[in-house]
Amino acid sequence: MQAKFTSLSVVLSALFASQLVGAVPKKVDCSVVRCAAVECPLGQVADTKPGTCCPTCVPCPILFCPAAVCSLGQTAEVVPGHCCPSCVPCPILPCPLPICADGSTPVTQPGECCPSCVGESR
């Protein structure tokens, strides 16, 4: 009786192996997959790898980022989920008003959130 059981398991193993050899992985229909929201920390960006449906956080590639040219009331900042800086509104914080050595009036420059003395080093 033991010999029949062994030969049956050998047959089943061979059958299973033969099905795997010619098996072609099924493509997943991503239109029916619901992905969790991904919020990546600084220095990482969401990326969906080939053969998957949902993004995961991966390190930012080493790349050259163009300078963000921001308007008045905005500053350049790298926000979570992005690799390069972009213009974001200035936070609403009280700014100390500098006293300019030459008696000039402090000016808020584009891309800066607080006024500074033009022509003076910071």
C-alpha positions in Angstrom: 0.0 0.0 0.0 2.9 2.4 0.8 4.3 1.9 -2.7 1.0 3.0 -4.3 0.9 6.2 -2.1 4.5 7.1 -3.1 3.9 6.6 -6.7 0.7 8.7 -6.6 2.6 11.5 -4.9 5.4 11.2 -7.5 2.7 11.4 -10.3 1.0 14.4 -8.7 4.4 16.2 -8.2 5.3 15.6 -11.9 1.9 16.8 -13.0 2.2 20.0 -10.9 5.7 20.6 -12.2 4.7 20.1 -15.8 1.9 22.7 -15.4 4.3 25.2 -13.9 6.9 24.8 -16.7 4.4 26.1 -19.4 2.6 28.4 -17.1 2.4 32.0 -18.2 1.7 34.5 -15.4 -1.6 36.2 -15.7 -1.7 40.0 -16.1 -3.3 41.8 -13.3 -6.1 44.1 -14.3 -5.1 47.2 -12.4 -8.5 48.9 -13.1 -10.1 46.7 -10.5 -7.3 47.1 -7.9 -7.9 49.7 -5.1 -4.6 51.1 -3.9 -4.0 52.7 -0.5 -3.0 56.3 -0.5 0.8 56.7 -0.5 2.4 59.7 1.3 6.1 59.6 0.8 8.5 61.3 3.2 11.1 63.9 2.1 13.7 62.4 -0.2 11.3 59.8 -1.6 8.7 59.8 -4.3 5.8 57.5 -5.2 6.6 55.0 -8.0 4.6 52.2 -9.5 7.0 49.4 -10.6 6.3 47.4 -13.8 4.0 44.4 -13.1 2.4 46.1 -10.1 -0.7 48.2 -9.7 0.0 50.3 -6.6 2.8 52.8 -6.0 5.4 52.5 -3.2 7.8 55.1 -1.9 11.3 54.9 -3.4 14.3 57.2 -2.9 14.6 60.2 -5.2 16.9 59.6 -8.1 20.1 61.7 -8.1 19.1 64.4 -10.6 19.6 68.0 -11.4 16.7 70.1 -10.2 16.1 73.4 -11.9 16.0 76.5 -9.6 12.4 77.3 -8.5 11.8 81.0 -9.3 9.1 82.0 -6.9 7.0 85.1 -6.8 6.4 87.4 -3.9 4.8 85.6 -1.0 6.2 82.2 -2.0 9.4 80.4 -1.2 11.2 77.4 -2.7 10.7 74.2 -0.7 11.0 70.5 -1.3 7.6 69.1 -0.3 6.9 65.4 0.6 6.4 63.3 -2.4 8.5 65.4 -4.7 12.2 65.3 -5.4 12.9 68.9 -6.5 11.9 72.2 -4.9 8.7 74.0 -5.9 7.2 77.3 -4.9 4.9 77.1 -1.9 3.1 79.9 0.0 5.1 81.5 2.8 4.0 80.3 6.2 2.2 82.9 8.2 4.8 83.7 10.8 5.8 87.0 12.2 9.0 88.3 10.6 11.4 90.5 12.6 11.9 93.8 10.7 15.6 94.3 10.2 17.2 97.7 10.7 19.2 98.5 7.6 22.7 99.9 8.3 22.4 102.4 5.4 19.0 103.6 6.6 17.1 102.0 3.6 13.8 100.3 4.0 13.8 96.5 4.2 12.3 94.8 1.2 10.8 91.3 0.7 12.4 89.8 -2.3 10.7 87.3 -4.6 11.3 83.8 -3.3 11.7 85.1 0.3 9.2 85.2 3.1 10.6 87.9 5.2 12.0 91.3 4.4 15.8 91.9 4.3 18.1 94.8 3.7 18.9 95.0 0.0 22.6 95.0 -0.7 23.6 93.8 2.8 24.9 90.3 3.5 22.6 88.1 5.6 
